[in-house]
Amino acid sequence: SLASERQAREQAWRSHRADERTSKSTAAHPPASERQGTDARASEARGKMGKIVLVLVTPSPPDLRTENGQRKVATWLTGKKISFREVDAIDQVDVRKELCGISGINGNYPQVFISDGASETTYVGGYDEIESLIELNDLDPELLAKNPDLKTFDMVFAECKAE
């Protein structure tokens, strides 16, 4: 049935996320119990990097597009050595409401933000916007210079690189 298929997908997603967190011993993927609020490691990482990336995710994606989008965004950030903190949309309701207020989007995941850790948090985009930024990285530097409004992934996340 549809309900049991969804439960199986949710369990597979949770298992996948648990495996990822176990296999990566970085502050970027702490267990959910350690991701509540702003912890000391996030503050320490922010001090070294300047800005921190927040990725609003759901532990129970409604469809494969959302599930794959969340996984790909995490993979891109990790591959580009961008430290980030996942915000669980179900466990961290207050943070979710604040971030959705900034983006103006409810119930669409993932959502990516850059925060200075104090007062300014900027919405970068969802999966499609992050994918476009990745693709723009391959543009000819001369073309980028002639089009200063075009931003690449590396430009947008320059202040978020882990040391």
N, C-alpha and C positions, 0 to 999 in steps of 0.2 A: 504494500500500500504506500501511498504518497507520504503519510506521516512516518512510517518506519524507515522509508528511504531517506527522509530529511534527518531523522534521528541518527541514522548510520553516517550521513555526511557530517553532521555536527560532531559526532564522536571521532570520526577520522580527522576532522579539522583540529579538534582539541588535542588529539594524540600527536598530530603533525607539529602543532605549535609547541607541545611539551618536549618533543624530540629536538626541535630547533633550539629551544632554550637550554636544554641539557647539553647539546653539542657545542654551544657557544658560551664560553666562560667570560663574556664581556658584560659591562654595565648596560650595553644596548638592549639586552634581552633578559632582564631579571625575571624571576618567577612573579606571578601575579601578586603574591603576598608582599613582595618587595617593590612593586610598581605603584603602590598606593601613594598618591600625593607626590610631593617633591622630596625625595630622600637625599641623604648626604652624598651618595655617589653621583646623583644627577647634578647637584650643586658643584661638586668637585669637578665633574666633567665640563660643566658650563664655564667654570673659571678658567680652564685650560683652553677651551675652544672659542669662547665668546658667545656663541648662540647654540641653542639645542633644537633639534628637530623632534616634533611630536607627531605621531601617526595614530589617528583615531581609527580603531578597528572594532569589528564585532566578532565575538567568539562563535557565533552561530550565523554564518553568512546565509542569506536567503537563496542564493544560487551560485553556480560555479563561476560565473563572471566575477562576482564579488570576492569569492574565495581565492580565485587565481590572481585577481588584482591586488589583494592584500599581500599575497605571497610574493608577487613580482616587485611591488614597491619595496618590501623589506629586502629582497635580494639585490635590487639596484642600489639601495642606500648602503647596504653592507659591502657590496662590490666596489663602490666608490669611496669606501672608508669614511662614511658619514655616520657618526654616532647618533642614535635616535632612541626615543622612548615610546613604546606603544602605550596607548591609552585605551583601556578596555571600555567600550561604550556601555556595557551592562554593569560592570563592577564599579566604575567611576562615573556615576550619573552626574554629579555636580560639574566635573571637569568636562564631560561630554556636552552638557548644556552650555557651558561657557564657550567651548570651541565651536559648537554649532551656531551660537549667536554671532561669532566672528565670521564664519563662512556663509551664514545664511542658508545652510543646507542641513536638512534633517534626514536621517535614515539612509544615507548614501556613504558607503565605505569602500576603500579607505579615504581619509581626508588627511592631508599633510599640511603642517604648520611649522613656522620657524618662530621661536620665542627667545627673547633676550633674558628670560628668567625673572624679570622684574615687572615691567609694565607693558611691554609691547609684544604682541603675538600677531603674526601675519599669516593669513591663509595663502598657501602656495597653490593647492589644487588637489584634485582626485587622481585616480589612476591615469585617465586620459591626458591630463595636463602634465603629469610627471613623465609619461611616455613621450610626449611631444618635446619636453625639455631634453630628454635623453637623445632623441633624434637630432635636435638642433646642435648638439655637441659636435656632430660630424660636418657641419657647414664650414665652408672655406672661410678662414679668418678675415680675408678681404671683404667678403660679403657681409660678415658680421659687423665689420668696421663701418661699412656703408649704411647699415641698418641698426642704429644704436638702440632701437626699441625691441629688437630681438634679444631674448635672454636664453642662455643655455643652462643645462643642469649644473654644470660646473660654476657658472656665474652666480646662479641663485643660491647655491649651497656653499659658496666659497668660505664663508665665516663659520661653517659648521663642521669642517673637517676635523677628524680626531688627530691628535698629535702622535 
